[in-house]
C-alpha cells in the first residue's frame, strides 16, 4: 500500500474510533437507567454476579474481557457436560462450536434478555475501552478463535 493509502487508512481508523467513543458513551449515559433495571432483574432472578465476563480474541489476537449481562445460572460453564448431548453442532466432525436451543441452564430473566438482545448492552463498555468497534467483526470465544487461526480465516483478526 502506498503512503496515500496508509494515510487514508489511518484517518479512517481515527474517525471510526471517535465515532465508537461518541456513540458508546452517549448510549451508556442514555441507557444507564435500563442497565440498573436489568441488573436488578438479574440479581432477583438468580444468585451470582450481574455480568458474565468471558475471554475473547480481538484485533491482532489480543485477548480481553468481554461483558454481557448474565443470562445463565451461576456456574453454567461447569455444567457444560450435562448438556453436551444437546449441542446443535455435535454431528459436525472436528468442530469446536457449541450451541443449544432452549438451554436449561438459562434463567427466566436470561431467556427474556437473550430474546430481546438486552444481554448484549454491556458490550458498549468494550467499545468504549477500545476492545471492540460498533462496526466490525464480533470477537470470538478463545476456543472458536483457536480453530480459525489458519489460512484465510485468520484475516478476520486484522480488524477490530
DSSP file (Angstrom, degrees, kcal/mol; ACC not computed):
  #  RESIDUE AA STRUCTURE BP1 BP2  ACC     N-H-->O    O-->H-N    N-H-->O    O-->H-N    TCO  KAPPA ALPHA  PHI   PSI    X-CA   Y-CA   Z-CA
    1    1 A X              0   0    0      0, 0.0     2,-0.0     0, 0.0     5,-0.0   0.000 360.0 360.0 360.0 140.0    0.0    0.0    0.0
    2    2 A X     >  -     0   0    0      1,-0.1     4,-2.1     4,-0.0     5,-0.2  -0.228 360.0 -99.2 -80.2 173.8    1.3    3.5   -0.8
    3    3 A X  H  > S+     0   0    0      1,-0.2     4,-2.3     2,-0.2     5,-0.2   0.822 123.9  56.1 -65.8 -29.9    1.7    6.3    1.7
    4    4 A X  H  > S+     0   0    0      2,-0.2     4,-2.2     1,-0.2    -1,-0.2   0.910 108.6  47.4 -65.4 -41.9   -1.5    7.9    0.5
    5    5 A X  H  > S+     0   0    0      2,-0.2     4,-2.4     1,-0.2    -2,-0.2   0.878 111.2  51.1 -66.1 -38.3   -3.3    4.6    1.3
    6    6 A X  H  X S+     0   0    0     -4,-2.1     4,-2.3     2,-0.2    -2,-0.2   0.907 110.8  48.4 -64.5 -42.1   -1.7    4.4    4.7
    7    7 A X  H  X S+     0   0    0     -4,-2.3     4,-2.6     2,-0.2     5,-0.2   0.907 112.0  49.2 -65.1 -41.8   -2.7    8.0    5.5
    8    8 A X  H  X S+     0   0    0     -4,-2.2     4,-2.6     2,-0.2    -2,-0.2   0.920 112.2  47.8 -63.4 -44.2   -6.3    7.3    4.4
    9    9 A X  H  X S+     0   0    0     -4,-2.4     4,-2.3     2,-0.2    -1,-0.2   0.885 111.9  50.9 -64.0 -38.5   -6.5    4.1    6.5
   10   10 A X  H  X S+     0   0    0     -4,-2.3     4,-2.1     2,-0.2    -2,-0.2   0.934 112.4  44.9 -64.2 -47.3   -5.0    6.0    9.5
   11   11 A X  H  X S+     0   0    0     -4,-2.6     4,-2.6     1,-0.2     5,-0.2   0.905 112.6  52.2 -63.8 -42.0   -7.6    8.8    9.2
   12   12 A X  H  X S+     0   0    0     -4,-2.6     4,-2.5     1,-0.2    -1,-0.2   0.908 109.1  50.7 -59.9 -42.2  -10.4    6.2    8.7
   13   13 A X  H  X S+     0   0    0     -4,-2.3     4,-2.2     2,-0.2    -2,-0.2   0.893 111.0  47.7 -62.9 -41.6   -9.2    4.4   11.9
   14   14 A X  H  X S+     0   0    0     -4,-2.1     4,-2.6     2,-0.2    -2,-0.2   0.920 112.9  48.2 -66.2 -43.8   -9.3    7.7   13.9
   15   15 A X  H  X S+     0   0    0     -4,-2.6     4,-2.4     1,-0.2    -2,-0.2   0.904 111.9  49.6 -63.4 -41.0  -12.7    8.6   12.6
   16   16 A X  H  X S+     0   0    0     -4,-2.5     4,-2.5    -5,-0.2    -1,-0.2   0.908 111.8  48.6 -64.5 -41.5  -14.1    5.1   13.4
   17   17 A X  H  X S+     0   0    0     -4,-2.2     4,-2.5     2,-0.2    -2,-0.2   0.912 111.1  49.8 -65.7 -42.4  -12.6    5.3   16.9
   18   18 A X  H  X S+     0   0    0     -4,-2.6     4,-2.6     2,-0.2     5,-0.2   0.910 111.1  49.9 -61.6 -42.3  -14.1    8.7   17.5
   19   19 A X  H  X S+     0   0    0     -4,-2.4     4,-2.7     2,-0.2     5,-0.3   0.932 110.5  50.2 -60.7 -46.3  -17.5    7.5   16.3
   20   20 A X  H  X S+     0   0    0     -4,-2.5     4,-2.6     1,-0.2     5,-0.3   0.920 112.8  46.1 -58.2 -45.9  -17.2    4.5   18.6
   21   21 A X  H  X S+     0   0    0     -4,-2.5     4,-2.3     2,-0.2     5,-0.3   0.930 114.9  46.7 -64.4 -46.2  -16.4    6.7   21.6
   22   22 A X  H  X S+     0   0    0     -4,-2.6     4,-1.9    -5,-0.2    -2,-0.2   0.942 118.8  39.2 -62.9 -49.5  -19.1    9.2   20.9
   23   23 A X  H  X S+     0   0    0     -4,-2.7     4,-2.8    -5,-0.2     5,-0.2   0.929 118.0  47.4 -69.9 -45.7  -21.9    6.7   20.3
   24   24 A X  H  X S+     0   0    0     -4,-2.6     4,-2.5    -5,-0.3     5,-0.2   0.921 114.6  45.7 -64.9 -43.5  -20.9    4.2   23.0
   25   25 A X  H  X S+     0   0    0     -4,-2.3     4,-2.0    -5,-0.3    -1,-0.2   0.913 115.1  47.7 -67.6 -40.4  -20.5    6.9   25.7
   26   26 A X  H  X S+     0   0    0     -4,-1.9     4,-2.7    -5,-0.3    -2,-0.2   0.928 113.5  47.9 -63.0 -44.5  -23.8    8.6   24.7
   27   27 A X  H  X S+     0   0    0     -4,-2.8     4,-2.9     1,-0.2    -2,-0.2   0.898 109.8  52.2 -64.6 -40.9  -25.6    5.2   24.7
   28   28 A X  H  < S+     0   0    0     -4,-2.5     4,-0.5     2,-0.2    -1,-0.2   0.901 113.0  44.8 -63.3 -40.2  -24.2    4.2   28.1
   29   29 A X  H >< S+     0   0    0     -4,-2.0     3,-0.9     2,-0.2     4,-0.3   0.950 117.1  44.7 -66.4 -48.7  -25.4    7.5   29.6
   30   30 A X  H 3< S+     0   0    0     -4,-2.7     3,-0.4     1,-0.2     4,-0.2   0.862 118.1  43.8 -63.4 -37.7  -28.8    7.3   28.0
   31   31 A X  T 3X S+     0   0    0     -4,-2.9     4,-2.4    -5,-0.2     3,-0.4   0.394  80.6 105.4 -92.1   3.1  -29.2    3.6   28.8
   32   32 A X  H <> S+     0   0    0     -3,-0.9     4,-2.1    -4,-0.5    -1,-0.2   0.887  80.0  50.8 -53.4 -44.5  -28.0    3.8   32.5
   33   33 A X  H  > S+     0   0    0     -3,-0.4     4,-2.2    -4,-0.3    -1,-0.2   0.902 110.9  49.3 -61.6 -37.3  -31.5    3.5   33.9
   34   34 A X  H  > S+     0   0    0     -3,-0.4     4,-2.7    -4,-0.2    -2,-0.2   0.891 107.6  54.5 -66.7 -39.0  -32.1    0.4   31.8
   35   35 A X  H  X S+     0   0    0     -4,-2.4     4,-2.6     2,-0.2    -1,-0.2   0.912 108.7  49.4 -58.4 -42.9  -28.8   -1.0   33.0
   36   36 A X  H  X S+     0   0    0     -4,-2.1     4,-2.3     2,-0.2    -2,-0.2   0.928 111.4  48.0 -64.3 -45.5  -29.9   -0.6   36.6
   37   37 A X  H  X S+     0   0    0     -4,-2.2     4,-2.4     1,-0.2    -2,-0.2   0.912 113.3  47.7 -61.8 -42.6  -33.3   -2.2   35.9
   38   38 A X  H  X S+     0   0    0     -4,-2.7     4,-2.9     2,-0.2     5,-0.2   0.911 109.6  53.5 -65.5 -41.2  -31.6   -5.2   34.1
   39   39 A X  H  X S+     0   0    0     -4,-2.6     4,-2.4    -5,-0.2    -2,-0.2   0.915 110.4  47.1 -59.3 -43.1  -29.1   -5.5   37.0
   40   40 A X  H  X S+     0   0    0     -4,-2.3     4,-2.4     2,-0.2    -1,-0.2   0.918 111.9  51.0 -63.6 -43.7  -32.0   -5.7   39.5
   41   41 A X  H  X S+     0   0    0     -4,-2.4     4,-1.4     2,-0.2    -2,-0.2   0.921 111.9  46.6 -59.7 -45.9  -33.8   -8.3   37.3
   42   42 A X  H  X S+     0   0    0     -4,-2.9     4,-1.4     1,-0.2    -2,-0.2   0.925 114.2  47.5 -63.6 -44.9  -30.7  -10.5   37.0
   43   43 A X  H  < S+     0   0    0     -4,-2.4    -2,-0.2     1,-0.2    -1,-0.2   0.859 113.5  46.6 -67.9 -35.4  -30.0  -10.3   40.8
   44   44 A X  H  < S+     0   0    0     -4,-2.4    -1,-0.2     1,-0.2    -2,-0.2   0.731 111.0  53.3 -79.6 -19.7  -33.6  -11.1   41.8
   45   45 A X  H  < S-     0   0    0     -4,-1.4     2,-0.3     1,-0.2    63,-0.2   0.789 122.5  -7.0 -85.1 -28.8  -33.9  -14.0   39.4
   46   46 A X  S  < S-     0   0    0     -4,-1.4    -1,-0.2    -5,-0.1     2,-0.1  -0.992  73.5 -92.8-162.1 161.5  -30.8  -15.9   40.4
   47   47 A X  S    S+     0   0    0     -2,-0.3    27,-0.6    -3,-0.1     2,-0.2  -0.451  77.2  57.7 -75.9 152.5  -27.7  -15.9   42.6
   48   48 A X  S    S-     0   0    0     -2,-0.1    -2,-0.1    25,-0.1    25,-0.0  -0.576  88.2 -33.2 121.0 178.9  -24.4  -14.7   41.1
   49   49 A X        -     0   0    0     -2,-0.2    21,-0.1     2,-0.1    25,-0.0  -0.230  45.3-127.6 -70.9 160.8  -22.9  -11.7   39.5
   50   50 A X  S    S+     0   0    0     19,-0.1    20,-3.2    21,-0.0     2,-0.3   0.865  91.5  56.0 -73.3 -38.7  -24.8   -9.3   37.2
   51   51 A X  E     -A   69   0A   0     18,-0.3     2,-0.5    20,-0.0    18,-0.2  -0.736  69.7-146.4-101.9 145.1  -22.3   -9.5   34.4
   52   52 A X  E     -A   68   0A   0     16,-3.3    16,-1.6    -2,-0.3     2,-0.5  -0.941  21.3-166.1-101.6 126.9  -21.0  -12.5   32.6
   53   53 A X  E     +A   67   0A   0     -2,-0.5     2,-0.3    14,-0.2    14,-0.2  -0.965  11.7 170.5-119.6 125.2  -17.3  -12.0   31.7
   54   54 A X  E     -A   66   0A   0     12,-1.9    12,-3.2    -2,-0.5     2,-0.3  -0.937  36.5-106.9-130.5 156.8  -15.6  -14.2   29.2
   55   55 A X  E     -A   65   0A   0     -2,-0.3    87,-0.9    10,-0.2     2,-0.3  -0.655  41.2-178.7 -81.5 134.7  -12.2  -14.0   27.4
   56   56 A X  E     -AB  64 141A   0      8,-2.4     8,-2.1    -2,-0.3     2,-0.5  -0.924  26.4-124.6-132.3 157.6  -12.4  -13.1   23.7
   57   57 A X  E     +AB  63 140A   0     83,-2.3    83,-1.1    -2,-0.3     6,-0.2  -0.913  37.5 169.5-104.7 123.9   -9.9  -12.7   21.0
   58   58 A X    >   -     0   0    0      4,-3.2     3,-1.9    -2,-0.5     4,-0.2  -0.141  45.3 -16.1-112.2-152.4  -10.0   -9.4   19.2
   59   59 A X  G >  S+     0   0    0     72,-0.4     3,-1.5     1,-0.3    -1,-0.3  -0.231 133.6   8.2 -55.3 133.5   -7.9   -7.4   16.7
   60   60 A X  G 3  S-     0   0    0     97,-4.3    -1,-0.3     1,-0.3    98,-0.1   0.747 128.4 -72.7  65.1  23.9   -4.4   -8.9   16.4
   61   61 A X  G <  S+     0   0    0     -3,-1.9     2,-0.3    96,-0.3    -1,-0.3   0.642  83.8 164.1  65.1  17.1   -5.4  -11.8   18.6
   62   62 A X    <   -     0   0    0     -3,-1.5    -4,-3.2    95,-0.2     2,-0.4  -0.497  31.6-137.6 -68.5 129.4   -5.5   -9.5   21.6
   63   63 A X  E     +A   57   0A   0     -2,-0.3     2,-0.3    -6,-0.2    -6,-0.2  -0.734  32.6 162.7 -92.7 134.5   -7.3  -11.2   24.5
   64   64 A X  E     -A   56   0A   0     -8,-2.1    -8,-2.4    -2,-0.4     2,-0.5  -0.934  44.0 -90.6-144.7 165.8   -9.7   -9.1   26.5
   65   65 A X  E     -A   55   0A   0     -2,-0.3     2,-0.5   -10,-0.2   -10,-0.2  -0.707  38.4-153.5 -81.7 126.7  -12.7   -9.4   28.9
   66   66 A X  E     -A   54   0A   0    -12,-3.2   -12,-1.9    -2,-0.5     2,-0.4  -0.894  10.5-146.6-106.4 126.3  -16.0   -9.4   27.1
   67   67 A X  E     +A   53   0A   0     -2,-0.5     2,-0.3   -14,-0.2   -14,-0.2  -0.776  27.9 150.9-104.6 137.3  -19.0   -8.2   29.1
   68   68 A X  E     -A   52   0A   0    -16,-1.6   -16,-3.3    -2,-0.4     2,-0.3  -0.959  51.8 -94.3-146.3 159.8  -22.6   -9.3   28.9
   69   69 A X  E     -A   51   0A   0     50,-2.1   -18,-0.3    -2,-0.3     2,-0.2  -0.629  54.5-103.3 -72.3 140.0  -25.5   -9.4   31.4
   70   70 A X        +     0   0    0    -20,-3.2    -1,-0.1    -2,-0.3    43,-0.1  -0.481  45.5 170.0 -69.7 129.1  -25.5  -12.9   32.9
   71   71 A X        +     0   0    0     -2,-0.2    36,-2.7     2,-0.1     2,-0.3   0.429  55.4  64.8-117.3  -5.6  -28.3  -15.0   31.4
   72   72 A X  B    S-C  106   0B   0     34,-0.3    34,-0.3     1,-0.1     3,-0.1  -0.743  92.7 -84.3-117.2 165.0  -27.5  -18.4   32.9
   73   73 A X    >   -     0   0    0     32,-3.0     3,-1.5    -2,-0.3    -1,-0.1  -0.309  61.6 -87.0 -60.1 148.9  -27.3  -19.9   36.3
   74   74 A X  T 3  S+     0   0    0    -27,-0.6    -1,-0.1     1,-0.3   -27,-0.1  -0.368 117.2  23.0 -59.2 136.3  -24.1  -19.3   38.1
   75   75 A X  T >> S+     0   0    0     -3,-0.1     3,-0.9     3,-0.0     4,-0.7   0.634  76.3 141.4  81.5  14.6  -21.5  -22.0   37.2
   76   76 A X  G X4  +     0   0    0     -3,-1.5     3,-0.9     1,-0.3    -2,-0.1   0.833  66.9  61.2 -59.0 -33.2  -23.2  -22.8   33.9
   77   77 A X  G >4 S+     0   0    0      1,-0.3     3,-1.1     2,-0.2    -1,-0.3   0.866 101.3  52.6 -61.7 -35.3  -19.8  -23.2   32.3
   78   78 A X  G <4 S+     0   0    0     -3,-0.9     3,-0.3     1,-0.2    -1,-0.3   0.660 104.8  57.0 -74.9 -15.1  -19.0  -26.1   34.7
   79   79 A X  G XX S+     0   0    0     -3,-0.9     3,-1.0    -4,-0.7     4,-0.7   0.192  71.0 110.7 -99.3  15.2  -22.3  -27.8   33.8
   80   80 A X  H X> S+     0   0    0     -3,-1.1     3,-1.1     1,-0.3     4,-0.8   0.862  71.1  59.8 -59.0 -38.2  -21.5  -28.0   30.1
   81   81 A X  H 34 S+     0   0    0     -3,-0.3     3,-0.4     1,-0.2     4,-0.3   0.812  97.2  61.0 -60.9 -30.6  -21.0  -31.8   30.2
   82   82 A X  H <4 S+     0   0    0     -3,-1.0    -1,-0.2     1,-0.2    -2,-0.2   0.754 116.8  29.6 -68.1 -24.6  -24.6  -32.2   31.4
   83   83 A X  H X< S+     0   0    0     -3,-1.1     3,-2.3    -4,-0.7    -1,-0.2   0.322  85.6 106.8-118.2   5.8  -26.0  -30.6   28.2
   84   84 A X  G >< S+     0   0    0     -4,-0.8     3,-1.8    -3,-0.4    -2,-0.1   0.817  72.8  65.0 -57.2 -32.2  -23.3  -31.5   25.7
   85   85 A X  G 3  S+     0   0    0     -4,-0.3    -1,-0.3     1,-0.3    -2,-0.1   0.659  97.3  57.5 -66.5 -14.2  -25.6  -34.1   24.1
   86   86 A X  G <  S+     0   0    0     -3,-2.3    15,-0.4     3,-0.0    -1,-0.3   0.376  74.1 131.6 -96.1   2.9  -27.9  -31.2   23.0
   87   87 A X    X   -     0   0    0     -3,-1.8     3,-1.5    -4,-0.2    13,-0.2  -0.369  53.4-147.1 -60.4 125.4  -25.2  -29.4   21.0
   88   88 A X  T 3  S+     0   0    0     11,-3.2     3,-0.3     1,-0.3    -1,-0.2   0.686  98.9  50.6 -67.0 -17.4  -26.5  -28.4   17.6
   89   89 A X  T >  S+     0   0    0     10,-0.3     3,-1.8     8,-0.2    -1,-0.3   0.254  74.7 108.0-102.5  11.1  -23.0  -28.9   16.2
   90   90 A X  T <  S+     0   0    0     -3,-1.5    -1,-0.2     1,-0.3    -2,-0.1   0.757  78.6  52.0 -65.1 -23.1  -22.4  -32.4   17.6
   91   91 A X  T 3  S+     0   0    0     -3,-0.3     2,-0.7    -4,-0.2    -1,-0.3   0.438  86.8  96.6 -91.5   1.0  -22.8  -34.1   14.2
   92   92 A X  S X  S-     0   0    0     -3,-1.8     3,-1.2     3,-0.0    -3,-0.0  -0.818  81.3-123.4 -92.1 115.6  -20.2  -31.8   12.6
   93   93 A X  T 3  S+     0   0    0     -2,-0.7    -2,-0.1     1,-0.2    -3,-0.0  -0.270  83.8   0.2 -62.3 141.6  -16.8  -33.5   12.6
   94   94 A X  T 3  S+     0   0    0      1,-0.2     2,-0.3     2,-0.0    -1,-0.2   0.747  93.1 144.1  55.6  31.9  -13.9  -31.8   14.2
   95   95 A X    <   -     0   0    0     -3,-1.2    -1,-0.2    -6,-0.2    49,-0.0  -0.771  38.8-168.5-100.4 147.9  -15.9  -28.7   15.3
   96   96 A X        +     0   0    0     -2,-0.3    -1,-0.1    48,-0.1    48,-0.1   0.417  52.6 117.1-105.7  -3.1  -15.4  -26.8   18.5
   97   97 A X        -     0   0    0     -8,-0.1     2,-0.4    47,-0.1    -8,-0.2  -0.361  44.8-166.4 -72.1 146.5  -18.6  -24.7   18.1
   98   98 A X        +     0   0    0    -10,-0.1     2,-0.3    -2,-0.1   -11,-0.1  -0.986  17.1 154.5-139.9 123.6  -21.3  -25.2   20.8
   99   99 A X        -     0   0    0     -2,-0.4   -11,-3.2     2,-0.0     2,-0.4  -0.980  15.5-169.1-150.8 137.8  -24.9  -24.0   20.7
  100  100 A X    >   -     0   0    0     -2,-0.3     3,-0.5   -13,-0.2     2,-0.4  -0.990  18.0-136.3-129.0 133.9  -28.0  -25.3   22.4
  101  101 A X  T 3  S+     0   0    0    -15,-0.4     3,-0.2    -2,-0.4    -2,-0.0  -0.718  91.2   4.1 -83.4 140.2  -31.6  -24.3   21.8
  102  102 A X  T 3  S-     0   0    0     -2,-0.4    -1,-0.2     1,-0.2     2,-0.2   0.934  87.6-152.6  50.2  56.1  -33.7  -23.7   24.9
  103  103 A X    X   -     0   0    0     -3,-0.5     3,-1.7     1,-0.2    -1,-0.2  -0.406   8.9-147.0 -61.9 122.4  -30.6  -24.2   27.2
  104  104 A X  T 3  S+     0   0    0      1,-0.3    -1,-0.2    -2,-0.2    -2,-0.1   0.646  95.5  67.0 -68.4 -13.0  -31.9  -25.4   30.6
  105  105 A X  T 3  S+     0   0    0    -33,-0.1   -32,-3.0   -29,-0.1    -1,-0.3   0.582  80.5 103.3 -80.8  -9.2  -29.0  -23.5   32.3
  106  106 A X  B <   -C   72   0B   0     -3,-1.7   -34,-0.3   -34,-0.3     2,-0.1  -0.493  70.0-131.2 -75.5 139.9  -30.7  -20.2   31.2
  107  107 A X     >  -     0   0    0    -36,-2.7     4,-2.1    -2,-0.2     5,-0.2  -0.377  24.0-108.2 -82.7 168.3  -32.6  -18.2   33.9
  108  108 A X  H  > S+     0   0    0      2,-0.2     4,-1.5     1,-0.2     5,-0.1   0.950 124.5  43.8 -60.5 -48.5  -36.1  -16.9   33.3
  109  109 A X  H  > S+     0   0    0      1,-0.2     4,-2.8     2,-0.2    -1,-0.2   0.881 110.4  57.9 -63.3 -36.9  -34.7  -13.3   33.1
  110  110 A X  H  > S+     0   0    0    -39,-0.2     4,-2.6     1,-0.2     5,-0.2   0.875 101.5  53.6 -62.2 -39.0  -31.9  -14.6   30.9
  111  111 A X  H  X S+     0   0    0     -4,-2.1     4,-2.4     2,-0.2    -1,-0.2   0.920 111.9  45.8 -62.0 -42.6  -34.4  -16.0   28.3
  112  112 A X  H  X S+     0   0    0     -4,-1.5     4,-2.0     2,-0.2     6,-0.3   0.931 112.7  49.9 -64.5 -46.0  -36.0  -12.6   28.1
  113  113 A X  H  X>S+     0   0    0     -4,-2.8     6,-1.3     1,-0.2     5,-1.2   0.889 113.9  45.3 -62.6 -39.5  -32.7  -10.8   27.9
  114  114 A X  H ><5S+     0   0    0     -4,-2.6     3,-0.7     2,-0.2    -1,-0.2   0.918 110.6  52.9 -68.8 -43.4  -31.5  -13.1   25.1
  115  115 A X  H 3<5S+     0   0    0     -4,-2.4    -2,-0.2     1,-0.2    -1,-0.2   0.860 119.1  35.8 -60.8 -36.0  -34.7  -12.9   23.2
  116  116 A X  H 3<5S-     0   0    0     -4,-2.0    -1,-0.2    -5,-0.2    -2,-0.2   0.441 106.4-126.4 -96.3  -2.2  -34.5   -9.1   23.2
  117  117 A X  T X<5S+     0   0    0     -3,-0.7     3,-1.3    -4,-0.6     4,-0.2   0.625  71.1 130.8  63.4  15.7  -30.7   -9.0   22.9
  118  118 A X  G > < +     0   0    0     -5,-1.2     3,-1.3    -6,-0.3     4,-0.3   0.744  59.0  71.3 -68.4 -21.9  -30.6   -6.8   26.0
  119  119 A X  G 3  S+     0   0    0     -6,-1.3   -50,-2.1     1,-0.2     3,-0.4   0.707  91.2  61.1 -64.5 -17.9  -27.9   -9.1   27.4
  120  120 A X  G X  S+     0   0    0     -3,-1.3     3,-2.2    -7,-0.3    -1,-0.2   0.612  75.8  93.3 -84.4 -14.1  -25.5   -7.6   24.8
  121  121 A X  T X  S+     0   0    0     -3,-1.3     3,-2.4     1,-0.3     4,-0.3   0.820  72.4  65.7 -55.2 -37.8  -25.7   -4.0   26.0
  122  122 A X  T >> S+     0   0    0     -3,-0.4     3,-1.7     1,-0.3     4,-0.8   0.668  81.3  81.0 -61.5 -11.9  -22.6   -4.2   28.3
  123  123 A X  H <> S+     0   0    0     -3,-2.2     4,-2.2     1,-0.3    -1,-0.3   0.701  74.7  74.7 -65.7 -16.2  -20.6   -4.6   25.1
  124  124 A X  H <> S+     0   0    0     -3,-2.4     4,-2.5     1,-0.2    -1,-0.3   0.831  90.9  56.5 -61.3 -30.2  -20.8   -0.9   24.8
  125  125 A X  H <> S+     0   0    0     -3,-1.7     4,-2.2    -4,-0.3    -1,-0.2   0.919 105.6  49.9 -64.9 -43.8  -18.3   -0.8   27.7
  126  126 A X  H  X>S+     0   0    0     -4,-0.8     5,-2.2     2,-0.2     6,-1.1   0.893 110.6  50.0 -60.8 -39.5  -16.0   -3.0   25.5
  127  127 A X  H ><5S+     0   0    0     -4,-2.2     3,-1.1     4,-0.2    -2,-0.2   0.935 110.4  49.3 -64.3 -45.7  -16.5   -0.5   22.6
  128  128 A X  H 3<5S+     0   0    0     -4,-2.5    -2,-0.2     1,-0.3    -1,-0.2   0.863 110.4  51.0 -62.2 -36.7  -15.7    2.5   24.9
  129  129 A X  H 3<5S-     0   0    0     -4,-2.2    -1,-0.3    -5,-0.1    -2,-0.2   0.570 117.3-113.7 -78.3  -8.5  -12.5    0.7   26.1
  130  130 A X  T <<5S+     0   0    0     -3,-1.1    -3,-0.2    -4,-0.6    -2,-0.1   0.554  85.9 117.1  89.1   7.1  -11.4    0.0   22.5
  131  131 A X  S   <S+     0   0    0     -5,-2.2   -72,-0.4    -6,-0.2     2,-0.3   0.818  83.7  12.8 -73.4 -31.3  -11.7   -3.8   22.7
  132  132 A X  S    S-     0   0    0     -6,-1.1     2,-0.3    -9,-0.1    -2,-0.2  -0.812  70.2-131.7-136.4 171.6  -14.4   -3.8   20.0
  133  133 A X        -     0   0    0     27,-0.7     3,-0.1     4,-0.3    -6,-0.1  -0.936  22.8-124.5-125.0 154.0  -15.9   -1.5   17.5
  134  134 A X  S    S+     0   0    0     -2,-0.3     2,-0.5  -118,-0.2    -1,-0.1   0.850 107.2  41.1 -63.4 -32.9  -19.6   -0.8   16.8
  135  135 A X  S    S+     0   0    0   -119,-0.1     2,-0.3    -3,-0.0    -1,-0.2  -0.971 100.6  56.0-118.6 120.5  -19.0   -1.9   13.2
  136  136 A X  S    S-     0   0    0     -2,-0.5     2,-0.1    -3,-0.1    24,-0.0  -0.948  88.4 -23.7 153.3-172.7  -16.7   -4.8   12.6
  137  137 A X        -     0   0    0     -2,-0.3     2,-0.4    19,-0.2    -4,-0.3  -0.365  60.4-117.0 -68.1 144.7  -16.2   -8.5   13.4
  138  138 A X        -     0   0    0     -6,-0.1    -1,-0.1    -2,-0.1     2,-0.1  -0.700  35.5-113.0 -79.7 130.6  -17.6   -9.9   16.5
  139  139 A X        -     0   0    0     -2,-0.4     2,-0.3    21,-0.1   -81,-0.2  -0.396  34.2-133.5 -66.3 142.4  -14.9  -11.1   18.8
  140  140 A X  E     -B   57   0A   0    -83,-1.1   -83,-2.3     1,-0.1    -1,-0.1  -0.658  17.5-102.1 -98.9 149.5  -14.8  -14.9   19.3
  141  141 A X  E >>  -B   56   0A   0     -2,-0.3     4,-2.6   -85,-0.2     3,-0.8  -0.358  44.3-107.9 -58.8 152.2  -14.5  -17.0   22.4
  142  142 A X  H 3> S+     0   0    0    -87,-0.9     4,-2.4     1,-0.3     5,-0.2   0.853 117.7  55.5 -57.2 -39.0  -11.0  -18.3   22.7
  143  143 A X  H 3> S+     0   0    0      1,-0.2     4,-0.7     2,-0.2    -1,-0.3   0.853 113.2  42.2 -66.5 -31.8  -11.9  -21.9   21.7
  144  144 A X  H X> S+     0   0    0     -3,-0.8     4,-0.6     2,-0.2     3,-0.5   0.885 112.1  53.8 -77.9 -39.7  -13.5  -20.7   18.5
  145  145 A X  H >< S+     0   0    0     -4,-2.6     3,-1.2     1,-0.2    -2,-0.2   0.881 103.3  57.7 -61.0 -38.0  -10.7  -18.3   17.7
  146  146 A X  H >< S+     0   0    0     -4,-2.4     3,-0.7     1,-0.3    -1,-0.2   0.833 105.1  50.5 -62.8 -31.5   -8.2  -21.1   18.1
  147  147 A X  H << S+     0   0    0     -4,-0.7    -1,-0.3    -3,-0.5    -2,-0.2   0.582 109.9  51.3 -83.2  -8.3   -9.9  -23.0   15.3
  148  148 A X  T << S+     0   0    0     -3,-1.2    -1,-0.2    -4,-0.6     8,-0.2   0.146  78.4  97.3-112.9  19.4  -10.0  -20.1   12.9
  149  149 A X    <   +     0   0    0     -3,-0.7     2,-0.4    -4,-0.1    -1,-0.1   0.099  64.6  92.8 -97.8  24.3   -6.3  -19.1   13.1
  150  150 A X  S >> S-     0   0    0     -3,-0.2     3,-1.1     0, 0.0     4,-0.6  -0.893  88.7 -33.2-117.9 149.2   -5.3  -20.9    9.9
  151  151 A X  G >4 S-     0   0    0     -2,-0.4     3,-1.1     1,-0.2     4,-0.2  -0.062 121.8 -11.1  50.2-136.4   -5.0  -19.7    6.3
  152  152 A X  G >4 S+     0   0    0      1,-0.2     3,-1.4     2,-0.2    -1,-0.2   0.730 125.6  71.2 -70.1 -23.4   -7.5  -17.2    5.1
  153  153 A X  G X4 S+     0   0    0     -3,-1.1     3,-1.3     1,-0.3    -1,-0.2   0.785  86.1  67.2 -65.5 -25.5   -9.7  -17.4    8.2
  154  154 A X  G X< S+     0   0    0     -3,-1.1     3,-1.9    -4,-0.6    -1,-0.3   0.693  79.6  80.5 -68.8 -17.7   -7.1  -15.7   10.3
  155  155 A X  G X  S+     0   0    0     -3,-1.4     3,-1.9     1,-0.3     4,-0.3   0.753  75.5  73.6 -61.8 -23.6   -7.7  -12.4    8.3
  156  156 A X  G X  S+     0   0    0     -3,-1.3     3,-0.7     1,-0.3    -1,-0.3   0.721  87.8  63.0 -63.4 -18.6  -10.7  -11.7   10.5
  157  157 A X  G <  S+     0   0    0     -3,-1.9   -97,-4.3     1,-0.2   -96,-0.3   0.379  84.6  75.4 -88.2   4.5   -8.4  -10.9   13.3
  158  158 A X  G <  S+     0   0    0     -3,-1.9     2,-0.3   -99,-0.2    -1,-0.2   0.673  91.7  61.3 -85.4 -17.8   -6.9   -7.9   11.4
  159  159 A X    <         0   0    0     -3,-0.7   -99,-0.1    -4,-0.3   -23,-0.1  -0.811 360.0 360.0-110.0 149.5  -10.0   -5.8   12.1
  160  160 A X              0   0    0     -2,-0.3   -27,-0.7  -101,-0.1   -21,-0.1   0.504 360.0 360.0 -71.7 360.0  -11.4   -4.6   15.4
